[in-house]
Amino acid sequence: MKFVQSFLALSLVIGALGPVTYSLEEKKSSLNLETLIPGDELLRYFGASCETQGTWIQTARGQTESLISALKKIQDDKRCSSAGEVLAQLSIFSQRLVDLQEWSSGRRLYGDLSAQEQEILLQLSNTDASDTYTIDLLHDALRSVQIELATQLSRNESSKKYDQILESTVLADTVIAAEAVLNQALLNQECLLRQPTLLTTIASVTGMVGSAASLTNPALSLGLASGTEMLGTFIGYFRNHRVTKQIARANLANIGSAFQCVLESLSNQYCRTKDAIDLIDLKASNAQTVENDLEVAVRFLDREIPTFVQWLDKVRFGTLPNSKQDANRANEVLFEQTALQAIKRAGIGWIEQNRSYFDTAGSDQEGFYILKRIILGLAVPDRSSGQDYYSETLYSGSVEFIPYYLMGFTNASQVPKAFGNSLVGFSQFDPYSNEDHRVTIPMPTLDQVKSIFTYWVDDATEQVNRKLNLILQTDPGFVMAEAHDLTSNLSKLSPENALKRMIEFLKQNSNIASNHDGAFTQIYDDTIDILNNILVLLRSDEIDKRKLVEQVSHEAQLAFGVTFIQNRLELLVRRAIFEKYGQNRNQKNSLQILAANRFLEAFNSVRGNGNLAMMHSDMQKSLPLTIDTINAFSEVFSKNILKILDYYLQQEQSANKQKDRTLLKAYRHSRAELCYGLLAVPVWPENIPIDRCLGVNLEALIPGSPASPAISSQMIKGPHENRVCEHRDYFRISKIYQEWGHR
C-alpha cells in the first residue's frame, strides 16, 4: 500500500504547477512550439516504446532527475509557485524506479542462467554417450550453473521488493499514476506556456514507465489499457497542437527508428494480447480433441510443476537443524527480526527527540547541520542501550550511501565524489561551506526523512519476515502432511497428486527419451527415478518424519535448491510439446504456436491462477484500444513517415550507384522494418503510396533460417488479421530456427 500511495502522491507533480487561467487555444499564437521544443525532446517519448523494461526504467530515472531540476528552476515563477512542494515526492518516485530496476535486474539474471542451463542440457542430449570427456565437462558446467541458479533464486526471494503475486498490481498502478501526471500536465497550461519543454520531460518519464509496464506482461489488465491510453493521449497532443512540422528538421534516420519503435510496440502488444487470449480460451476449453494433449501440457506447467516445487521449497527449509550452523541460520533471522523492530522504535524516538531543535533552527544552514546529525544517528546502528542492533538486510547496500539515501538521494551518482571517485563521507558533506559539495537535491523536511527511514526499515522487515516464514517450518510432520493436503495451494491440488500425474505424463511421453541418444536419455531416466523414489517416501509408514524429510531433500538434491528438479521437469514437458507438435507439419495451428514461440511466451505472461474471465474481458477490451492508437499514430505522422521512406529510398539509390552493398543493405533493411511496421495499420495510410514498400522483405538473420515474405499489394489490401503480426513472427520464427533448428 505504501508503494501505491507514493505513486498516487506523484499526481501532485503537475497539479502543483499553478492554476489554469486561460486555454492553450486562446494563447496559441504566443507559443511557438516548433522552436521551443527540440525534435529529439519530442521523439524521446516515442523511442521508449520498443525497448526492454530495464533499459527504459534506468532512463526514466535520469529523466526524473531532469524533471526535478526543471521544477526547481521554475519554483520561483508565480505561475508555477507550488512546484517546490512536490520535489520530495519526485525523489521518492525516483527511488521506486531504483527498486523496480534492481528487482527486474535479478529476474533477468535468473532468466539468463536458466537459458544457460537449458543450453547445456541440450548439448548433453546431443553428445555421443562414448564421449565421456565432453560429457564430464558439460556436467561440471551444469553443476556450476545450477549452483548459480540456486543462489540467484535465493537472492531474488530475499531481496526483491515485490513478490510475483503483486507484480501486475505494482506495474499497473505505476502506469495509472504516470498517466494521471501526463493528463494533469495537459491541463496546467499557463505554466506550460512559459515552460514548454516541461511537457515533453514529463511525457518522457511517464511514457517510459508506461511502455516498460505494457511490454513486460500482456496480462497486465489495467496496465495494458493504461499504457496504450497514455500513448494515445500524447499522440492527441501532437494532433491538437500541430507540432509535427518541426520533426522534419531533425535527423530522419533517428526519427525513422523512433517511429518504427512505436509501430513495433503497438503491433507486438496487439499480437501478444491476442496470443494470451487464445491461450486462455485453450485453458478454459473442455473439448476432448487432439488439442487436449496440448492443454494437458499447459496444465503441467501451470499447476503440477509449481505445486510440487513449492512443496519441495518447504521441505528444503523445513528440515530440522542437524548442525550448529543450521541452528545459527534460523537464530540469525529471529535476531534480525527483533533488531529491526528495535531500530525502527529507536529511530523514530531519535527523530522526535530532535524535532524541536530542527523546528527552531535560525537558518537553512543551521537546519542542515541539525538534520545531518539526526540522519547520522539513524544511519549508524544504535549502541546506546548496550546492545548492537544490527540488520544484515537493512545495511546490505553501500554503508557510505545510506545517510545520503535518508536525505533523499536516489543513487550514488548524485553524491559528491572525493579522491579516487569515492563518495564524500557524510560527516564531511557540507554544501554550505564547500562549493564542490553543492547538489541539486533539495534539503528534505524532518517528516520526509522520517518517511524515508520508515520505508527503509519496513521494506527490510518484509524481506526478513519472508525468510522467517520459510525457516520456521521446522515441524517435519507438518511438512510431510502438506504433501497430501488439497488446500495448501491455490490450485487445490496436493503435491502428492501433482507428483503422480507428472510421473504418468512422462511415462506416456517416453518418446522424448527414445528419440535421443546419450545424456538426454539419462536425464529422462534419472528424473523418473527421482520422482518415483519421492513418491515411495510419501507413501511410507515411517514414523520418523524428520528422516523422511531428509530423504526427500536428498532425492531431490535440494542442496542445489529447487531449481535442479524444477528445470528438469520444465525441460521434459517442453520437449514433449516439441515432439508432439513440432514434428507434425500437418497440424498448422500447433506448428504456428511453436514456430513463433507464442505458446510459452503467452503462457508465462498469464501464469498463475487468476480469474480467467476477467483477464479475458480486459484483454478483449484492450485490442480495439490498441487499434485506435495505431490509427491515431498513422493519421498524425503519416506524412512524416513518407518523408522517411523517401529518404531511405534515396540513400539506397545513392549506395547502389556507389556499389556500396553494406549501406544499400542497411537502408533497405530500415525501410523494410518501417514498412512491416505499417502492416499493423488496419487500412494503409492514404498519404503513403504503397509503391514505397512493395517488394521489400526482412532477410534471413541466420543462414538457412526463413526470410519474411515480400510485401505485396495483395498483402497490404488483405485482412488485417493476416498481416498485423508479420513483423513479430519473423523474429520469433528466426529465434526458433536458431534454438531448435526448425522452420
BELHUDA-V966070 format. One record per residue. N is the residue number from 1. RES is the residue in one small letter. PSI is psi as a letter, one per 20 degrees, with the letter a starting at -180 (NA if undefined). Layout:
# BELHUDA-V966070
<<N	RES	PSI> <N	RES	PSI>>
This chain:
# BELHUDA-V966070
<<1	m	h> <2	k	g> <3	f	g> <4	v	g> <5	q	h> <6	s	h> <7	f	h> <8	l	h> <9	a	h> <10	l	h> <11	s	i> <12	l	i> <13	v	g> <14	i	h> <15	g	h> <16	a	i> <17	l	i> <18	g	r> <19	p	q> <20	v	p> <21	t	i> <22	y	r> <23	s	q> <24	l	h> <25	e	h> <26	e	h> <27	k	j> <28	k	h> <29	s	h> <30	s	i> <31	l	o> <32	n	n> <33	l	h> <34	e	h> <35	t	h> <36	l	h> <37	i	o> <38	p	q> <39	g	h> <40	d	h> <41	e	g> <42	l	g> <43	l	i> <44	r	h> <45	y	g> <46	f	h> <47	g	i> <48	a	i> <49	s	i> <50	c	j> <51	e	r> <52	t	r> <53	q	g> <54	g	g> <55	t	g> <56	w	h> <57	i	g> <58	q	g> <59	t	h> <60	a	h> <61	r	g> <62	g	g> <63	q	h> <64	t	h> <65	e	h> <66	s	h> <67	l	g> <68	i	g> <69	s	g> <70	a	g> <71	l	h> <72	k	h> <73	k	h> <74	i	j> <75	q	i> <76	d	i> <77	d	p> <78	k	h> <79	r	i> <80	c	k> <81	s	h> <82	s	j> <83	a	h> <84	g	h> <85	e	i> <86	v	j> <87	l	h> <88	a	h> <89	q	h> <90	l	h> <91	s	g> <92	i	g> <93	f	g> <94	s	h> <95	q	h> <96	r	h> <97	l	h> <98	v	g> <99	d	g> <100	l	h> <101	q	g> <102	e	g> <103	w	g> <104	s	h> <105	s	g> <106	g	h> <107	r	g> <108	r	g> <109	l	g> <110	y	g> <111	g	g> <112	d	g> <113	l	h> <114	s	g> <115	a	h> <116	q	g> <117	e	g> <118	q	g> <119	e	g> <120	i	g> <121	l	h> <122	l	h> <123	q	g> <124	l	h> <125	s	h> <126	n	j> <127	t	p> <128	d	p> <129	a	h> <130	s	i> <131	d	m> <132	t	h> <133	y	g> <134	t	g> <135	i	g> <136	d	g> <137	l	g> <138	l	h> <139	h	h> <140	d	g> <141	a	h> <142	l	g> <143	r	g> <144	s	g> <145	v	h> <146	q	h> <147	i	g> <148	e	h> <149	l	g> <150	a	g> <151	t	g> <152	q	h> <153	l	g> <154	s	g> <155	r	g> <156	n	g> <157	e	h> <158	s	i> <159	s	i> <160	k	q> <161	k	h> <162	y	p> <163	d	r> <164	q	h> <165	i	h> <166	l	i> <167	e	g> <168	s	h> <169	t	g> <170	v	g> <171	l	h> <172	a	g> <173	d	h> <174	t	g> <175	v	g> <176	i	g> <177	a	g> <178	a	h> <179	e	h> <180	a	h> <181	v	g> <182	l	g> <183	n	h> <184	q	h> <185	a	h> <186	l	h> <187	l	h> <188	n	m> <189	q	h> <190	e	g> <191	c	h> <192	l	h> <193	l	h> <194	r	h> <195	q	m> <196	p	h> <197	t	i> <198	l	h> <199	l	g> <200	t	h> <201	t	g> <202	i	g> <203	a	h> <204	s	g> <205	v	g> <206	t	h> <207	g	g> <208	m	g> <209	v	g> <210	g	g> <211	s	g> <212	a	g> <213	a	g> <214	s	h> <215	l	i> <216	t	g> <217	n	o> <218	p	i> <219	a	k> <220	l	j> <221	s	d> <222	l	h> <223	g	h> <224	l	g> <225	a	g> <226	s	g> <227	g	g> <228	t	g> <229	e	h> <230	m	g> <231	l	h> <232	g	h> <233	t	g> <234	f	h> <235	i	g> <236	g	h> <237	y	g> <238	f	g> <239	r	g> <240	n	h> <241	h	j> <242	r	l> <243	v	j> <244	t	i> <245	k	h> <246	q	h> <247	i	h> <248	a	h> <249	r	i> <250	a	r> <251	n	o> <252	l	h> <253	a	g> <254	n	g> <255	i	g> <256	g	g> <257	s	g> <258	a	g> <259	f	h> <260	q	h> <261	c	g> <262	v	g> <263	l	h> <264	e	g> <265	s	g> <266	l	g> <267	s	g> <268	n	g> <269	q	g> <270	y	g> <271	c	g> <272	r	h> <273	t	g> <274	k	g> <275	d	g> <276	a	h> <277	i	g> <278	d	h> <279	l	g> <280	i	g> <281	d	g> <282	l	g> <283	k	h> <284	a	i> <285	s	q> <286	n	j> <287	a	p> <288	q	m> <289	t	a> <290	v	h> <291	e	i> <292	n	h> <293	d	h> <294	l	h> <295	e	h> <296	v	g> <297	a	h> <298	v	g> <299	r	h> <300	f	g> <301	l	h> <302	d	h> <303	r	g> <304	e	g> <305	i	g> <306	p	g> <307	t	g> <308	f	g> <309	v	h> <310	q	h> <311	w	g> <312	l	h> <313	d	h> <314	k	h> <315	v	g> <316	r	g> <317	f	i> <318	g	i> <319	t	p> <320	l	q> <321	p	p> <322	n	j> <323	s	r> <324	k	h> <325	q	g> <326	d	g> <327	a	g> <328	n	h> <329	r	g> <330	a	g> <331	n	h> <332	e	g> <333	v	g> <334	l	g> <335	f	h> <336	e	h> <337	q	g> <338	t	g> <339	a	g> <340	l	h> <341	q	g> <342	a	g> <343	i	g> <344	k	g> <345	r	g> <346	a	h> <347	g	g> <348	i	h> <349	g	g> <350	w	g> <351	i	g> <352	e	h> <353	q	h> <354	n	j> <355	r	g> <356	s	h> <357	y	g> <358	f	g> <359	d	h> <360	t	j> <361	a	p> <362	g	i> <363	s	r> <364	d	h> <365	q	g> <366	e	g> <367	g	h> <368	f	g> <369	y	h> <370	i	g> <371	l	h> <372	k	g> <373	r	h> <374	i	g> <375	i	h> <376	l	h> <377	g	h> <378	l	h> <379	a	i> <380	v	p> <381	p	p> <382	d	p> <383	r	j> <384	s	h> <385	s	j> <386	g	i> <387	q	q> <388	d	n> <389	y	o> <390	y	p> <391	s	o> <392	e	h> <393	t	g> <394	l	g> <395	y	k> <396	s	h> <397	g	a> <398	s	o> <399	v	h> <400	e	h> <401	f	i> <402	i	g> <403	p	h> <404	y	h> <405	y	g> <406	l	h> <407	m	i> <408	g	i> <409	f	q> <410	t	i> <411	n	r> <412	a	h> <413	s	i> <414	q	i> <415	v	p> <416	p	q> <417	k	q> <418	a	a> <419	f	p> <420	g	j> <421	n	j> <422	s	r> <423	l	q> <424	v	p> <425	g	p> <426	f	h> <427	s	h> <428	q	i> <429	f	o> <430	d	n> <431	p	i> <432	y	h> <433	s	i> <434	n	o> <435	e	h> <436	d	i> <437	h	j> <438	r	p> <439	v	r> <440	t	i> <441	i	p> <442	p	q> <443	m	p> <444	p	r> <445	t	r> <446	l	h> <447	d	h> <448	q	h> <449	v	g> <450	k	g> <451	s	g> <452	i	g> <453	f	g> <454	t	g> <455	y	g> <456	w	g> <457	v	g> <458	d	h> <459	d	g> <460	a	h> <461	t	g> <462	e	g> <463	q	g> <464	v	h> <465	n	h> <466	r	g> <467	k	h> <468	l	g> <469	n	h> <470	l	g> <471	i	h> <472	l	j> <473	q	m> <474	t	j> <475	d	o> <476	p	h> <477	g	h> <478	f	g> <479	v	g> <480	m	h> <481	a	h> <482	e	h> <483	a	h> <484	h	j> <485	d	p> <486	l	i> <487	t	j> <488	s	i> <489	n	r> <490	l	h> <491	s	i> <492	k	l> <493	l	p> <494	s	q> <495	p	h> <496	e	g> <497	n	h> <498	a	g> <499	l	g> <500	k	g> <501	r	h> <502	m	g> <503	i	g> <504	e	g> <505	f	g> <506	l	h> <507	k	h> <508	q	i> <509	n	l> <510	s	i> <511	n	h> <512	i	h> <513	a	g> <514	s	h> <515	n	j> <516	h	q> <517	d	r> <518	g	c> <519	a	h> <520	f	g> <521	t	h> <522	q	h> <523	i	g> <524	y	g> <525	d	g> <526	d	h> <527	t	g> <528	i	g> <529	d	g> <530	i	g> <531	l	g> <532	n	g> <533	n	h> <534	i	h> <535	l	h> <536	v	g> <537	l	h> <538	l	h> <539	r	j> <540	s	q> <541	d	j> <542	e	p> <543	i	h> <544	d	n> <545	k	h> <546	r	g> <547	k	g> <548	l	g> <549	v	g> <550	e	h> <551	q	g> <552	v	g> <553	s	h> <554	h	g> <555	e	g> <556	a	i> <557	q	l> <558	l	i> <559	a	h> <560	f	j> <561	g	r> <562	v	i> <563	t	h> <564	f	g> <565	i	h> <566	q	g> <567	n	h> <568	r	g> <569	l	g> <570	e	h> <571	l	g> <572	l	h> <573	v	g> <574	r	g> <575	r	h> <576	a	g> <577	i	g> <578	f	g> <579	e	h> <580	k	h> <581	y	h> <582	g	h> <583	q	i> <584	n	n> <585	r	i> <586	n	h> <587	q	n> <588	k	g> <589	n	g> <590	s	h> <591	l	h> <592	q	h> <593	i	g> <594	l	g> <595	a	h> <596	a	j> <597	n	k> <598	r	g> <599	f	g> <600	l	h> <601	e	g> <602	a	h> <603	f	g> <604	n	h> <605	s	h> <606	v	j> <607	r	p> <608	g	a> <609	n	l> <610	g	r> <611	n	o> <612	l	h> <613	a	g> <614	m	g> <615	m	g> <616	h	g> <617	s	g> <618	d	g> <619	m	h> <620	q	h> <621	k	h> <622	s	h> <623	l	g> <624	p	h> <625	l	g> <626	t	g> <627	i	g> <628	d	h> <629	t	g> <630	i	g> <631	n	g> <632	a	g> <633	f	g> <634	s	g> <635	e	g> <636	v	h> <637	f	j> <638	s	h> <639	k	h> <640	n	h> <641	i	h> <642	l	g> <643	k	h> <644	i	g> <645	l	g> <646	d	h> <647	y	g> <648	y	g> <649	l	g> <650	q	g> <651	q	h> <652	e	g> <653	q	g> <654	s	g> <655	a	h> <656	n	g> <657	k	h> <658	q	i> <659	k	k> <660	d	n> <661	r	h> <662	t	g> <663	l	h> <664	l	g> <665	k	h> <666	a	g> <667	y	h> <668	r	h> <669	h	g> <670	s	g> <671	r	g> <672	a	g> <673	e	g> <674	l	h> <675	c	g> <676	y	h> <677	g	h> <678	l	h> <679	l	i> <680	a	i> <681	v	p> <682	p	g> <683	v	p> <684	w	p> <685	p	p> <686	e	h> <687	n	i> <688	i	o> <689	p	p> <690	i	i> <691	d	i> <692	r	i> <693	c	i> <694	l	p> <695	g	i> <696	v	q> <697	n	r> <698	l	o> <699	e	r> <700	a	p> <701	l	h> <702	i	p> <703	p	p> <704	g	i> <705	s	q> <706	p	q> <707	a	r> <708	s	q> <709	p	q> <710	a	q> <711	i	p> <712	s	r> <713	s	h> <714	q	g> <715	m	g> <716	i	g> <717	k	i> <718	g	a> <719	p	p> <720	h	h> <721	e	h> <722	n	i> <723	r	i> <724	v	h> <725	c	j> <726	e	g> <727	h	g> <728	r	g> <729	d	h> <730	y	g> <731	f	h> <732	r	g> <733	i	h> <734	s	g> <735	k	g> <736	i	h> <737	y	g> <738	q	g> <739	e	h> <740	w	i> <741	g	k> <742	h	p> <743	r	NA>>
